Amino acid sequence: MKKILFPTDFSETANNAFIYALNVAKKMNASILTLHTYALPDVGTAIGFNLPHQLSEFYDNIDINELENFRAALPALRKIADDNGFDQIGMRHALVSSASPKFTIVDVAKEENVDMIVMGTDGATGFKEIFVGTNAAEVMENAECPVLVVPSRANFRGTISKIAVTTEYKKEEEKALDQTLAFAKLLEADVTCINVDIYHTHQFYDRMQLLKNKYKDEKGIAFKVLEGNSIEHTILNYLQEEKVDLLVMLTHKRSFIEELFAFSISKKMAYHSKTPIMCIQAHVLAEA
C-alpha cells in the first residue's frame, strides 16, 4: 500500500477519521492525498445572469474563496498529524469543484490509483438510509479499492489490534478474508472471523469448522459463530463487548429495488456502529 485517499470537509467527524488514516498510513508506509470538494451553485437563471462573462466572473470569485478557505484549513490537518506523532507522513492536497462529491471521490481514487479510501460519516437513520444514503455509503459500494469508514462516535484507542471479519460462507468471501489477513499482519493485529446464526442450527457451526480447517495453518486468526435474532444487533453487541477496533465486510452493488427491500447490512453497520468499518467490494474481488 502506497497511497491513501482522505476526503474531508474539515469537520470534527472528518478530523476524527483523519487519525485512523494517519495510523494506517504509518503502518503501511503510505502517503495521504486529502480531497475537499465543493459545489458551484446554479444561479444564472435565478438571479438574472445572462452574459457569459458575468457568470464566469461570479464562479471565479467562488473558486477563489474556496481556495482561500481550503488553504486556511490545511494547517489544522498538519497539526493533527504532528500532535499525534505522524509528522513524517507525506501529504498532498486536492481541491475539486463537483456537483456529486460521492462520485468525485470514486473517480479521484481511480485516477490516482489509491490503495484505500478513509473517510468519516455521521450516519443516517430511517428512510434516509434507503432513499438518500450518505456519501460514505455510496463510496463504499462503488469504489474500486477498500473503503475504511469511520463513524463520528468512533474512539481511536491508539492502535488497531483487534479485527473482526464477517462471513456468510460464500466462496468469494475467502478472497476478502485473505485480504484482511494480509492487512492485519501489517497492522500486527489479530483477526476473528464471525458469522451470526439467527436460525439456531448446528449447520452454521459445521460450516464455520470447514472454513476454520482451510485456514488451520494461519496464525492470529480465530473463528466464532454468534447466536442472535438480528444480524445487525448481534454484530454491534459483539463489537462493543469484545472492544473490536475494526470490522471488515464484503460489499455488493445493489439495484434500487434490492436496496428498498433488503437494505445492505454493510451500510447499516456503517450508519449505526461506533466501530470503523472496512468494506471490500465483491465486484473488485471478482475481477481480481
Secondary structure, DSSP 8 states (H G I E B T S, - for coil): --EEEEE--SSHHHHHHHHHHHHHHHHHT-EEEEEEEE-----TTTTT--SHHHHHHHHHHHHHHHHHHHHHHHHHHHHHHHHTT-TT--EEEEEEE-S-HHHHHHHHHHHTT-SEEEEEE----THIIIII--HHHHHHHH-SS-EEEEETT----S---EEEEE--S-TTHHHHHHHHHHHHHHHT-EEEEEEEESS--THHHHHHHHHHHHTTT-SSEEEEEEE-S-HHHHHHHHHHHHT-SEEEEEE----HHHHHHS--HHHHHHHH-SS-EEEEEHHHHHH-
